[in-house]
């Protein structure tokens, strides 16, 4: 919606109002965050009911889910700050998510003997921290066991949002 509003001229008009740009983008961030919270909740509940998956202790699952949604929403704002048109949205999102997913270990989780370099590289993308947090939650870790990973995801999400907001500010200056 951010890219579409930029193309239609709605977003640049919003940025001419006295409302700070960061507040406008924070509203977009909140909308994305709420949609992600609903999606994650539906997926967790449905997978538990349909497939009998035990995700771990409820407090840990809630913390990891919240951190995951903040990281995803912030990362989305960051990635969208580089997109210039709706035609670019699919290819850019697809390639960025595929690349960061591979670096984060989403595609190598069940592969034995993955080079140790991946254990370091995946710390630079949110997917790597999310995978580690979910592994701990699934293993039954309590909230204190997932706290470092939750903090990393929250920090990455907020950092990505801040950088994305700065890039949008420069773009619509």
Secondary structure, 3 states (H helix, E strand, C coil): CHHHHHHHCHHHHHHCCCCCHHHHHHHHHHHHHHHHHHHHHHHHHHHHHHHCCCCCCHHHHHHHHHHHHHHHHHHHHHHHCCCCCHHHHHHHHHHHHHHHHHHHCCCCCCCCCCCCHHHHHHHHCHHHHHHHHHHHHHCCCCHHHHHHHHHHHHHHHHHHHHHHHHHHHHHCC
